[in-house]
Amino acid sequence: MAETPARTLQLLSLLQNRREWPGRELAERLEVSPRTLRRDIERLRSLGYPVHALPGVGGGYRMAAGANLPPLLLDDDEAVAIAVGLRTAAGGTVAGIEETSLRALAKLDQVLPKRLRGRVSALQDYTQPMFGGGPTANPDYLARIAQACRDQQRLRMGYRARDGEHGSRLVEPYRLVHASQKWYLLAWDLDRTDWRTFRVDRMASPALTGARFQPRELPADDAAAYVAESVISSLARYRALVTLHAPVEVVAERLRPRDGVLTAVDGDSCQLRTAADSLEWLALTIGLFRIEFTVHEPAELVEYVAELSARLRRSVT
């Protein structure tokens, strides 16, 4: 059996890693009697940890949310993940949390063992984001929107459209999506009676109305794919649908985020939805996959690819 201080830390770690523990199982893990376990629980309570007793046969214990954040016990992987997350947040796309992230990271660095500090530094020093400098989102807005999504509450907000026009929107929020250094809200727009994608950095004072709603069925496999397709389509003149005659896993390895959205058709083919301002760029993007393909739409792209193919054939005869 471990000494009291070490056992108390072990008990704290167990309570933080699982929502509820039967008393008998917890005592067995610590190799102590139920009476000793109760004393250790009381010791944690005296230190400010809100440990609640559970009713029922044999009873049990649960760590509840308290008025203040108590110290946490982290394993090696959890500590590294939090440190890397804080460093990323310090230079990320959520406005106003950079300084807070650095303060938290400084505290964590002080207690990280040398072996873990080296892992964190190596990952940070030899990792470079492809893109940076994007618009930042208000963290209070993000928290408020996430709450509205979770509680299925309608959200009213001011919004600046891409053309600069300002207006008010009433929406049923579905999911927040982070893509291409920007935050998006996917929601059902009650005024336009359709799904819409909103940039969080263009919002003003989003507020929960208190009105509940029943979530509608999303017309896509997942929110991220829907937002990606919506963003790509909104920024381009031509929207294309192409079948690529290769498994979706093979194509996905060659696909860049800005190239479009893939959907599996069967084991040997998949469809790509993409968009661009020029037919030339669309043809080049599709051709660079070096995979047999069939263009379905738009008609202008079908015609252009046929013309280009004939020209290329003539160039080698």
ZADO-1210 file (C-alpha; in nm, 4 decimals, padded with zeros to 6 digits):
<atoms>
<atom x="00.0000" y="00.0000" z="00.0000" code="MET" pos="1"/>
<atom x="00.1347" y="00.3451" z="-00.0917" code="ALA" pos="2"/>
<atom x="00.2093" y="00.6104" z="00.1724" code="GLU" pos="3"/>
<atom x="-00.0675" y="00.8633" z="00.2433" code="THR" pos="4"/>
<atom x="00.0531" y="01.1563" z="00.0214" code="PRO" pos="5"/>
<atom x="00.1263" y="00.9295" z="-00.2756" code="ALA" pos="6"/>
<atom x="-00.2015" y="00.7444" z="-00.2243" code="ARG" pos="7"/>
<atom x="-00.3941" y="01.0712" z="-00.2134" code="THR" pos="8"/>
<atom x="-00.2442" y="01.1748" z="-00.5468" code="LEU" pos="9"/>
<atom x="-00.3284" y="00.8341" z="-00.6923" code="GLN" pos="10"/>
<atom x="-00.6871" y="00.8671" z="-00.5676" code="LEU" pos="11"/>
<atom x="-00.7129" y="01.2141" z="-00.7222" code="LEU" pos="12"/>
<atom x="-00.5856" y="01.0832" z="-01.0552" code="SER" pos="13"/>
<atom x="-00.8410" y="00.8010" z="-01.0563" code="LEU" pos="14"/>
<atom x="-01.1290" y="01.0372" z="-00.9781" code="LEU" pos="15"/>
<atom x="-01.0247" y="01.2748" z="-01.2554" code="GLN" pos="16"/>
<atom x="-00.9973" y="01.0003" z="-01.5160" code="ASN" pos="17"/>
<atom x="-01.3443" y="00.8493" z="-01.4719" code="ARG" pos="18"/>
<atom x="-01.6799" y="01.0071" z="-01.3985" code="ARG" pos="19"/>
<atom x="-01.7939" y="00.7644" z="-01.1280" code="GLU" pos="20"/>
<atom x="-01.6251" y="00.4967" z="-00.9166" code="TRP" pos="21"/>
<atom x="-01.7919" y="00.2272" z="-00.7024" code="PRO" pos="22"/>
<atom x="-01.6432" y="00.2536" z="-00.3542" code="GLY" pos="23"/>
<atom x="-01.5362" y="-00.1115" z="-00.3405" code="ARG" pos="24"/>
<atom x="-01.3555" y="-00.0921" z="-00.6775" code="GLU" pos="25"/>
<atom x="-01.1791" y="00.2301" z="-00.5805" code="LEU" pos="26"/>
<atom x="-01.0597" y="00.0792" z="-00.2517" code="ALA" pos="27"/>
<atom x="-00.9304" y="-00.2290" z="-00.4337" code="GLU" pos="28"/>
<atom x="-00.7367" y="-00.0165" z="-00.6838" code="ARG" pos="29"/>
<atom x="-00.5716" y="00.1697" z="-00.3963" code="LEU" pos="30"/>
<atom x="-00.5266" y="-00.1495" z="-00.1900" code="GLU" pos="31"/>
<atom x="-00.6898" y="00.0070" z="00.1152" code="VAL" pos="32"/>
<atom x="-00.9925" y="-00.0625" z="00.3323" code="SER" pos="33"/>
<atom x="-01.3247" y="00.1218" z="00.2780" code="PRO" pos="34"/>
<atom x="-01.2580" y="00.3115" z="00.6021" code="ARG" pos="35"/>
<atom x="-00.9165" y="00.4314" z="00.4816" code="THR" pos="36"/>
<atom x="-01.0734" y="00.5288" z="00.1474" code="LEU" pos="37"/>
<atom x="-01.3295" y="00.7448" z="00.3283" code="ARG" pos="38"/>
<atom x="-01.0502" y="00.9215" z="00.5175" code="ARG" pos="39"/>
<atom x="-00.8646" y="00.9878" z="00.1923" code="ASP" pos="40"/>
<atom x="-01.1815" y="01.1245" z="00.0345" code="ILE" pos="41"/>
<atom x="-01.2251" y="01.3608" z="00.3288" code="GLU" pos="42"/>
<atom x="-00.8636" y="01.4724" z="00.2861" code="ARG" pos="43"/>
<atom x="-00.9331" y="01.5656" z="-00.0767" code="LEU" pos="44"/>
<atom x="-01.2469" y="01.7538" z="00.0268" code="ARG" pos="45"/>
<atom x="-01.0480" y="01.9519" z="00.2836" code="SER" pos="46"/>
<atom x="-00.8115" y="02.0540" z="00.0014" code="LEU" pos="47"/>
<atom x="-01.1035" y="02.1922" z="-00.1991" code="GLY" pos="48"/>
<atom x="-01.1809" y="01.9021" z="-00.4314" code="TYR" pos="49"/>
<atom x="-01.5606" y="01.8546" z="-00.4681" code="PRO" pos="50"/>
<atom x="-01.5867" y="01.4765" z="-00.4282" code="VAL" pos="51"/>
<atom x="-01.9491" y="01.3661" z="-00.3974" code="HIS" pos="52"/>
<atom x="-02.0697" y="01.0395" z="-00.2462" code="ALA" pos="53"/>
<atom x="-02.3070" y="00.8341" z="-00.4620" code="LEU" pos="54"/>
<atom x="-02.6094" y="00.6512" z="-00.3203" code="PRO" pos="55"/>
<atom x="-02.6843" y="00.2877" z="-00.3837" code="GLY" pos="56"/>
<atom x="-02.5610" y="-00.0532" z="-00.2802" code="VAL" pos="57"/>
<atom x="-02.2008" y="-00.0159" z="-00.1712" code="GLY" pos="58"/>
<atom x="-02.2009" y="00.3539" z="-00.2643" code="GLY" pos="59"/>
<atom x="-01.9433" y="00.5276" z="-00.4761" code="GLY" pos="60"/>
<atom x="-01.7721" y="00.8580" z="-00.5498" code="TYR" pos="61"/>
<atom x="-01.7712" y="01.1202" z="-00.8227" code="ARG" pos="62"/>
<atom x="-01.5590" y="01.4298" z="-00.8824" code="MET" pos="63"/>
<atom x="-01.8009" y="01.7174" z="-00.9382" code="ALA" pos="64"/>
<atom x="-01.7527" y="02.0644" z="-01.0823" code="ALA" pos="65"/>
<atom x="-01.6502" y="02.3091" z="-00.8110" code="GLY" pos="66"/>
<atom x="-01.6459" y="02.6862" z="-00.7644" code="ALA" pos="67"/>
<atom x="-01.2749" y="02.7004" z="-00.8467" code="ASN" pos="68"/>
<atom x="-01.0583" y="02.4975" z="-01.0814" code="LEU" pos="69"/>
<atom x="-00.8561" y="02.2503" z="-00.8709" code="PRO" pos="70"/>
<atom x="-00.5098" y="02.1291" z="-00.9724" code="PRO" pos="71"/>
<atom x="-00.5187" y="01.8529" z="-01.2336" code="LEU" pos="72"/>
<atom x="-00.3076" y="01.5418" z="-01.2580" code="LEU" pos="73"/>
<atom x="-00.1981" y="01.4683" z="-01.6137" code="LEU" pos="74"/>
<atom x="-00.0180" y="01.1732" z="-01.7646" code="ASP" pos="75"/>
<atom x="00.2744" y="01.2327" z="-02.0043" code="ASP" pos="76"/>
<atom x="00.0705" y="01.2293" z="-02.3259" code="ASP" pos="77"/>
<atom x="-00.1971" y="01.4580" z="-02.1799" code="GLU" pos="78"/>
<atom x="00.0638" y="01.7105" z="-02.0640" code="ALA" pos="79"/>
<atom x="00.2310" y="01.7161" z="-02.4073" code="VAL" pos="80"/>
<atom x="-00.1041" y="01.7553" z="-02.5833" code="ALA" pos="81"/>
<atom x="-00.2032" y="02.0509" z="-02.3631" code="ILE" pos="82"/>
<atom x="00.1351" y="02.2221" z="-02.4026" code="ALA" pos="83"/>
<atom x="00.1264" y="02.1908" z="-02.7810" code="VAL" pos="84"/>
<atom x="-00.2345" y="02.3127" z="-02.7848" code="GLY" pos="85"/>
<atom x="-00.1440" y="02.6192" z="-02.5777" code="LEU" pos="86"/>
<atom x="00.1489" y="02.7058" z="-02.8029" code="ARG" pos="87"/>
<atom x="-00.0742" y="02.6743" z="-03.1066" code="THR" pos="88"/>
<atom x="-00.3446" y="02.8885" z="-02.9466" code="ALA" pos="89"/>
<atom x="-00.0892" y="03.1585" z="-02.8677" code="ALA" pos="90"/>
<atom x="-00.0527" y="03.2209" z="-03.2403" code="GLY" pos="91"/>
<atom x="-00.3876" y="03.0953" z="-03.3622" code="GLY" pos="92"/>
<atom x="-00.7117" y="03.2295" z="-03.5000" code="THR" pos="93"/>
<atom x="-00.9058" y="03.2951" z="-03.1784" code="VAL" pos="94"/>
<atom x="-00.8681" y="03.6610" z="-03.0856" code="ALA" pos="95"/>
<atom x="-00.7777" y="03.7670" z="-02.7336" code="GLY" pos="96"/>
<atom x="-00.6489" y="03.4369" z="-02.5930" code="ILE" pos="97"/>
<atom x="-00.2862" y="03.4693" z="-02.7016" code="GLU" pos="98"/>
<atom x="-00.1686" y="03.6264" z="-02.3742" code="GLU" pos="99"/>
<atom x="-00.3796" y="03.3906" z="-02.1626" code="THR" pos="100"/>
<atom x="-00.2397" y="03.0918" z="-02.3512" code="SER" pos="101"/>
<atom x="00.1167" y="03.2106" z="-02.2937" code="LEU" pos="102"/>
<atom x="00.0538" y="03.2558" z="-01.9198" code="ARG" pos="103"/>
<atom x="-00.0900" y="02.9059" z="-01.8907" code="ALA" pos="104"/>
<atom x="00.1960" y="02.7657" z="-02.0975" code="LEU" pos="105"/>
<atom x="00.4535" y="02.9342" z="-01.8711" code="ALA" pos="106"/>
<atom x="00.2964" y="02.7667" z="-01.5679" code="LYS" pos="107"/>
<atom x="00.2963" y="02.4295" z="-01.7396" code="LEU" pos="108"/>
<atom x="00.6567" y="02.4666" z="-01.8559" code="ASP" pos="109"/>
<atom x="00.7667" y="02.5207" z="-01.4958" code="GLN" pos="110"/>
<atom x="00.6418" y="02.1791" z="-01.3879" code="VAL" pos="111"/>
<atom x="00.7010" y="01.9731" z="-01.7009" code="LEU" pos="112"/>
<atom x="00.9709" y="01.7076" z="-01.6557" code="PRO" pos="113"/>
<atom x="01.2759" y="01.7591" z="-01.8750" code="LYS" pos="114"/>
<atom x="01.1894" y="01.4590" z="-02.0942" code="ARG" pos="115"/>
<atom x="00.8476" y="01.6051" z="-02.1736" code="LEU" pos="116"/>
<atom x="00.9755" y="01.9593" z="-02.2231" code="ARG" pos="117"/>
<atom x="01.2055" y="01.8252" z="-02.4913" code="GLY" pos="118"/>
<atom x="00.9183" y="01.6520" z="-02.6729" code="ARG" pos="119"/>
<atom x="00.7058" y="01.9671" z="-02.6690" code="VAL" pos="120"/>
<atom x="00.9907" y="02.1892" z="-02.7888" code="SER" pos="121"/>
<atom x="01.0872" y="01.9544" z="-03.0698" code="ALA" pos="122"/>
<atom x="00.7312" y="01.9321" z="-03.1977" code="LEU" pos="123"/>
<atom x="00.6866" y="02.3081" z="-03.1830" code="GLN" pos="124"/>
<atom x="01.0291" y="02.4037" z="-03.3218" code="ASP" pos="125"/>
<atom x="01.0097" y="02.1723" z="-03.6208" code="TYR" pos="126"/>
<atom x="00.6447" y="02.2295" z="-03.7112" code="THR" pos="127"/>
<atom x="00.5379" y="02.5185" z="-03.9305" code="GLN" pos="128"/>
<atom x="00.1820" y="02.5977" z="-04.0373" code="PRO" pos="129"/>
<atom x="00.1215" y="02.6213" z="-04.4107" code="MET" pos="130"/>
<atom x="-00.0963" y="02.9283" z="-04.3771" code="PHE" pos="131"/>
<atom x="-00.1163" y="03.2043" z="-04.1198" code="GLY" pos="132"/>
<atom x="-00.2349" y="03.5548" z="-04.0604" code="GLY" pos="133"/>
<atom x="-00.6029" y="03.4779" z="-04.1150" code="GLY" pos="134"/>
<atom x="-00.8931" y="03.6646" z="-03.9533" code="PRO" pos="135"/>
<atom x="-00.9429" y="03.6059" z="-03.5822" code="THR" pos="136"/>
<atom x="-01.2652" y="03.5072" z="-03.4090" code="ALA" pos="137"/>
<atom x="-01.3938" y="03.6435" z="-03.0794" code="ASN" pos="138"/>
<atom x="-01.3580" y="03.3656" z="-02.8171" code="PRO" pos="139"/>
<atom x="-01.6730" y="03.4819" z="-02.6362" code="ASP" pos="140"/>
<atom x="-01.8643" y="03.4487" z="-02.9620" code="TYR" pos="141"/>
<atom x="-01.7264" y="03.0990" z="-03.0172" code="LEU" pos="142"/>
<atom x="-01.8275" y="02.9906" z="-02.6662" code="ALA" pos="143"/>
<atom x="-02.1750" y="03.1417" z="-02.7061" code="ARG" pos="144"/>
<atom x="-02.2293" y="02.9794" z="-03.0457" code="ILE" pos="145"/>
<atom x="-02.1067" y="02.6415" z="-02.9197" code="ALA" pos="146"/>
<atom x="-02.3522" y="02.6675" z="-02.6303" code="GLN" pos="147"/>
<atom x="-02.6363" y="02.7445" z="-02.8716" code="ALA" pos="148"/>
<atom x="-02.5426" y="02.4404" z="-03.0826" code="CYS" pos="149"/>
<atom x="-02.5283" y="02.2183" z="-02.7756" code="ARG" pos="150"/>
<atom x="-02.8528" y="02.3433" z="-02.6188" code="ASP" pos="151"/>
<atom x="-03.0369" y="02.3641" z="-02.9540" code="GLN" pos="152"/>
<atom x="-03.1280" y="02.7292" z="-02.9026" code="GLN" pos="153"/>
<atom x="-03.1946" y="02.9776" z="-03.1791" code="ARG" pos="154"/>
<atom x="-02.9317" y="03.2451" z="-03.2244" code="LEU" pos="155"/>
<atom x="-02.9765" y="03.6073" z="-03.3330" code="ARG" pos="156"/>
<atom x="-02.6770" y="03.7996" z="-03.4607" code="MET" pos="157"/>
<atom x="-02.5617" y="04.0888" z="-03.6693" code="GLY" pos="158"/>
<atom x="-02.3793" y="03.9797" z="-03.9831" code="TYR" pos="159"/>
<atom x="-02.1666" y="04.1433" z="-04.2517" code="ARG" pos="160"/>
<atom x="-02.2030" y="03.9623" z="-04.5821" code="ALA" pos="161"/>
<atom x="-01.9214" y="03.9139" z="-04.8323" code="ARG" pos="162"/>
<atom x="-02.0392" y="04.2165" z="-05.0313" code="ASP" pos="163"/>
<atom x="-02.0166" y="04.4332" z="-04.7187" code="GLY" pos="164"/>
<atom x="-02.3903" y="04.4558" z="-04.6529" code="GLU" pos="165"/>
<atom x="-02.4885" y="04.4496" z="-04.2833" code="HIS" pos="166"/>
<atom x="-02.8022" y="04.2849" z="-04.1515" code="GLY" pos="167"/>
<atom x="-02.9573" y="04.0758" z="-03.8764" code="SER" pos="168"/>
<atom x="-02.9929" y="03.6980" z="-03.8936" code="ARG" pos="169"/>
<atom x="-03.2011" y="03.4537" z="-03.6920" code="LEU" pos="170"/>
<atom x="-03.0630" y="03.1012" z="-03.7214" code="VAL" pos="171"/>
<atom x="-03.0778" y="02.7509" z="-03.5804" code="GLU" pos="172"/>
<atom x="-02.7088" y="02.6733" z="-03.5199" code="PRO" pos="173"/>
<atom x="-02.5863" y="02.3263" z="-03.6076" code="TYR" pos="174"/>
<atom x="-02.2041" y="02.3068" z="-03.5894" code="ARG" pos="175"/>
<atom x="-01.8911" y="02.5200" z="-03.5649" code="LEU" pos="176"/>
<atom x="-01.6264" y="02.4277" z="-03.8236" code="VAL" pos="177"/>
<atom x="-01.2643" y="02.5453" z="-03.8294" code="HIS" pos="178"/>
<atom x="-01.1165" y="02.5395" z="-04.1786" code="ALA" pos="179"/>
<atom x="-00.8482" y="02.7292" z="-04.3713" code="SER" pos="180"/>
<atom x="-00.7633" y="02.9502" z="-04.0711" code="GLN" pos="181"/>
<atom x="-01.1251" y="03.0625" z="-04.0340" code="LYS" pos="182"/>
<atom x="-01.4189" y="02.9732" z="-03.8090" code="TRP" pos="183"/>
<atom x="-01.7563" y="02.9009" z="-03.9677" code="TYR" pos="184"/>
<atom x="-02.1029" y="02.8398" z="-03.8280" code="LEU" pos="185"/>
<atom x="-02.3267" y="02.6014" z="-04.0202" code="LEU" pos="186"/>
<atom x="-02.6877" y="02.6893" z="-03.9441" code="ALA" pos="187"/>
<atom x="-03.0429" y="02.6868" z="-04.0766" code="TRP" pos="188"/>
<atom x="-03.1304" y="03.0461" z="-04.1729" code="ASP" pos="189"/>
<atom x="-03.4916" y="03.1042" z="-04.0695" code="LEU" pos="190"/>
<atom x="-03.5316" y="03.4131" z="-04.2888" code="ASP" pos="191"/>
<atom x="-03.4027" y="03.2380" z="-04.6023" code="ARG" pos="192"/>
<atom x="-03.5409" y="02.8943" z="-04.5093" code="THR" pos="193"/>
<atom x="-03.2204" y="02.7204" z="-04.6145" code="ASP" pos="194"/>
<atom x="-02.8844" y="02.6067" z="-04.4822" code="TRP" pos="195"/>
<atom x="-02.6215" y="02.8801" z="-04.4684" code="ARG" pos="196"/>
<atom x="-02.2545" y="02.9078" z="-04.3726" code="THR" pos="197"/>
<atom x="-02.1502" y="03.2134" z="-04.1676" code="PHE" pos="198"/>
<atom x="-01.7998" y="03.3410" z="-04.0950" code="ARG" pos="199"/>
<atom x="-01.7660" y="03.4002" z="-03.7195" code="VAL" pos="200"/>
<atom x="-01.5273" y="03.6947" z="-03.7708" code="ASP" pos="201"/>
<atom x="-01.8078" y="03.8730" z="-03.9602" code="ARG" pos="202"/>
<atom x="-02.0606" y="03.8315" z="-03.6779" code="MET" pos="203"/>
<atom x="-02.1687" y="04.0967" z="-03.4307" code="ALA" pos="204"/>
<atom x="-02.3131" y="04.0252" z="-03.0857" code="SER" pos="205"/>
<atom x="-02.4544" y="03.6739" z="-03.1334" code="PRO" pos="206"/>
<atom x="-02.7177" y="03.6157" z="-02.8637" code="ALA" pos="207"/>
<atom x="-02.9118" y="03.3106" z="-02.7517" code="LEU" pos="208"/>
<atom x="-03.2848" y="03.3785" z="-02.7817" code="THR" pos="209"/>
<atom x="-03.3957" y="03.1059" z="-02.5420" code="GLY" pos="210"/>
<atom x="-03.6196" y="02.9544" z="-02.8118" code="ALA" pos="211"/>
<atom x="-03.5506" y="02.5846" z="-02.8592" code="ARG" pos="212"/>
<atom x="-03.5612" y="02.3992" z="-03.1893" code="PHE" pos="213"/>
<atom x="-03.5553" y="02.0449" z="-03.3208" code="GLN" pos="214"/>
<atom x="-03.2404" y="01.9963" z="-03.5363" code="PRO" pos="215"/>
<atom x="-03.3096" y="01.9487" z="-03.9062" code="ARG" pos="216"/>
<atom x="-03.1471" y="01.6787" z="-04.1149" code="GLU" pos="217"/>
<atom x="-02.8247" y="01.8020" z="-04.2698" code="LEU" pos="218"/>
<atom x="-02.8140" y="01.7477" z="-04.6493" code="PRO" pos="219"/>
<atom x="-02.4600" y="01.6064" z="-04.6328" code="ALA" pos="220"/>
<atom x="-02.2604" y="01.3288" z="-04.4679" code="ASP" pos="221"/>
<atom x="-02.1006" y="01.5672" z="-04.2196" code="ASP" pos="222"/>
<atom x="-02.0834" y="01.9371" z="-04.1350" code="ALA" pos="223"/>
<atom x="-01.7185" y="01.9853" z="-04.2316" code="ALA" pos="224"/>
<atom x="-01.7735" y="01.8514" z="-04.5847" code="ALA" pos="225"/>
<atom x="-02.0819" y="02.0689" z="-04.6293" code="TYR" pos="226"/>
<atom x="-01.8986" y="02.3835" z="-04.5154" code="VAL" pos="227"/>
<atom x="-01.6005" y="02.3064" z="-04.7392" code="ALA" pos="228"/>
<atom x="-01.8228" y="02.2676" z="-05.0437" code="GLU" pos="229"/>
<atom x="-02.0203" y="02.5795" z="-04.9542" code="SER" pos="230"/>
<atom x="-01.7086" y="02.7929" z="-04.9134" code="VAL" pos="231"/>
<atom x="-01.5501" y="02.6660" z="-05.2351" code="ILE" pos="232"/>
<atom x="-01.8691" y="02.7238" z="-05.4333" code="SER" pos="233"/>
<atom x="-01.9288" y="03.0741" z="-05.2994" code="SER" pos="234"/>
<atom x="-01.5878" y="03.1979" z="-05.4085" code="LEU" pos="235"/>
<atom x="-01.5853" y="03.0718" z="-05.7675" code="ALA" pos="236"/>
<atom x="-01.7532" y="03.1285" z="-06.1030" code="ARG" pos="237"/>
<atom x="-01.7618" y="02.7643" z="-06.2140" code="TYR" pos="238"/>
<atom x="-01.8744" y="02.4699" z="-06.0003" code="ARG" pos="239"/>
<atom x="-01.7697" y="02.1292" z="-06.1234" code="ALA" pos="240"/>
<atom x="-01.8715" y="01.7693" z="-06.0588" code="LEU" pos="241"/>
<atom x="-01.6216" y="01.5053" z="-06.1701" code="VAL" pos="242"/>
<atom x="-01.6012" y="01.1289" z="-06.1280" code="THR" pos="243"/>
<atom x="-01.2478" y="01.0050" z="-06.0614" code="LEU" pos="244"/>
<atom x="-01.1981" y="00.6383" z="-06.1494" code="HIS" pos="245"/>
<atom x="-00.9932" y="00.5401" z="-05.8458" code="ALA" pos="246"/>
<atom x="-01.0719" y="00.4509" z="-05.4824" code="PRO" pos="247"/>
<atom x="-01.1469" y="00.7502" z="-05.2627" code="VAL" pos="248"/>
<atom x="-00.8470" y="00.6638" z="-05.0397" code="GLU" pos="249"/>
<atom x="-00.6085" y="00.6923" z="-05.3354" code="VAL" pos="250"/>
<atom x="-00.7456" y="01.0287" z="-05.4463" code="VAL" pos="251"/>
<atom x="-00.7577" y="01.1663" z="-05.0916" code="ALA" pos="252"/>
<atom x="-00.3803" y="01.1238" z="-05.0618" code="GLU" pos="253"/>
<atom x="-00.3321" y="01.3627" z="-05.3559" code="ARG" pos="254"/>
<atom x="-00.6072" y="01.6091" z="-05.2646" code="LEU" pos="255"/>
<atom x="-00.5239" y="01.9512" z="-05.1237" code="ARG" pos="256"/>
<atom x="-00.7840" y="02.1208" z="-04.8997" code="PRO" pos="257"/>
<atom x="-00.8575" y="02.3848" z="-05.1630" code="ARG" pos="258"/>
<atom x="-00.9067" y="02.1246" z="-05.4388" code="ASP" pos="259"/>
<atom x="-01.2595" y="02.0337" z="-05.3338" code="GLY" pos="260"/>
<atom x="-01.4693" y="01.7744" z="-05.1506" code="VAL" pos="261"/>
<atom x="-01.4527" y="01.3996" z="-05.2189" code="LEU" pos="262"/>
<atom x="-01.7371" y="01.1485" z="-05.1912" code="THR" pos="263"/>
<atom x="-01.6959" y="00.7740" z="-05.2406" code="ALA" pos="264"/>
<atom x="-01.9119" y="00.6194" z="-05.5151" code="VAL" pos="265"/>
<atom x="-01.7957" y="00.2579" z="-05.4829" code="ASP" pos="266"/>
<atom x="-01.4728" y="00.0712" z="-05.4201" code="GLY" pos="267"/>
<atom x="-01.3216" y="00.1848" z="-05.7504" code="ASP" pos="268"/>
<atom x="-01.4405" y="00.5429" z="-05.7974" code="SER" pos="269"/>
<atom x="-01.5300" y="00.8653" z="-05.6222" code="CYS" pos="270"/>
<atom x="-01.6765" y="01.2047" z="-05.7017" code="GLN" pos="271"/>
<atom x="-01.5085" y="01.5417" z="-05.6642" code="LEU" pos="272"/>
<atom x="-01.6988" y="01.8668" z="-05.6204" code="ARG" pos="273"/>
<atom x="-01.4751" y="02.1626" z="-05.6852" code="THR" pos="274"/>
<atom x="-01.4916" y="02.5195" z="-05.8122" code="ALA" pos="275"/>
<atom x="-01.2742" y="02.7877" z="-05.9681" code="ALA" pos="276"/>
<atom x="-01.2961" y="03.1136" z="-06.1546" code="ASP" pos="277"/>
<atom x="-01.1492" y="02.9692" z="-06.4752" code="SER" pos="278"/>
<atom x="-01.2075" y="02.6575" z="-06.6811" code="LEU" pos="279"/>
<atom x="-00.8317" y="02.6328" z="-06.7379" code="GLU" pos="280"/>
<atom x="-00.7641" y="02.6068" z="-06.3653" code="TRP" pos="281"/>
<atom x="-01.0351" y="02.3441" z="-06.3183" code="LEU" pos="282"/>
<atom x="-00.8942" y="02.1312" z="-06.5999" code="ALA" pos="283"/>
<atom x="-00.5417" y="02.1663" z="-06.4627" code="LEU" pos="284"/>
<atom x="-00.6486" y="02.0704" z="-06.1084" code="THR" pos="285"/>
<atom x="-00.8314" y="01.7595" z="-06.2274" code="ILE" pos="286"/>
<atom x="-00.5572" y="01.6585" z="-06.4690" code="GLY" pos="287"/>
<atom x="-00.2835" y="01.6812" z="-06.2064" code="LEU" pos="288"/>
<atom x="-00.4395" y="01.3881" z="-06.0181" code="PHE" pos="289"/>
<atom x="-00.3118" y="01.1648" z="-06.3016" code="ARG" pos="290"/>
<atom x="-00.6268" y="00.9533" z="-06.2680" code="ILE" pos="291"/>
<atom x="-00.8857" y="00.8653" z="-06.5317" code="GLU" pos="292"/>
<atom x="-01.1873" y="01.0922" z="-06.4897" code="PHE" pos="293"/>
<atom x="-01.5278" y="01.1883" z="-06.6319" code="THR" pos="294"/>
<atom x="-01.6529" y="01.5469" z="-06.6221" code="VAL" pos="295"/>
<atom x="-02.0284" y="01.5811" z="-06.5566" code="HIS" pos="296"/>
<atom x="-02.0756" y="01.9546" z="-06.5071" code="GLU" pos="297"/>
<atom x="-02.0684" y="02.2366" z="-06.5920" code="PRO" pos="298"/>
<atom x="-02.1266" y="02.2059" z="-06.9649" code="ALA" pos="299"/>
<atom x="-01.8549" y="02.4666" z="-07.0289" code="GLU" pos="300"/>
<atom x="-01.5972" y="02.2451" z="-06.8594" code="LEU" pos="301"/>
<atom x="-01.7092" y="01.9372" z="-07.0540" code="VAL" pos="302"/>
<atom x="-01.6628" y="02.1301" z="-07.3777" code="GLU" pos="303"/>
<atom x="-01.3292" y="02.2781" z="-07.2706" code="TYR" pos="304"/>
<atom x="-01.1811" y="01.9401" z="-07.1666" code="VAL" pos="305"/>
<atom x="-01.2896" y="01.7850" z="-07.4989" code="ALA" pos="306"/>
<atom x="-01.1263" y="02.0709" z="-07.6905" code="GLU" pos="307"/>
<atom x="-00.8100" y="02.0529" z="-07.4786" code="LEU" pos="308"/>
<atom x="-00.7852" y="01.6754" z="-07.5245" code="SER" pos="309"/>
<atom x="-00.8089" y="01.7111" z="-07.9038" code="ALA" pos="310"/>
<atom x="-00.5454" y="01.9832" z="-07.9030" code="ARG" pos="311"/>
<atom x="-00.3068" y="01.7756" z="-07.6906" code="LEU" pos="312"/>
<atom x="-00.3517" y="01.4730" z="-07.9172" code="ARG" pos="313"/>
<atom x="-00.2690" y="01.6847" z="-08.2242" code="ARG" pos="314"/>
<atom x="00.0419" y="01.8156" z="-08.0564" code="SER" pos="315"/>
<atom x="00.2064" y="01.4696" z="-08.0480" code="VAL" pos="316"/>
<atom x="00.1084" y="01.3412" z="-08.3937" code="THR" pos="317"/>
</atoms>
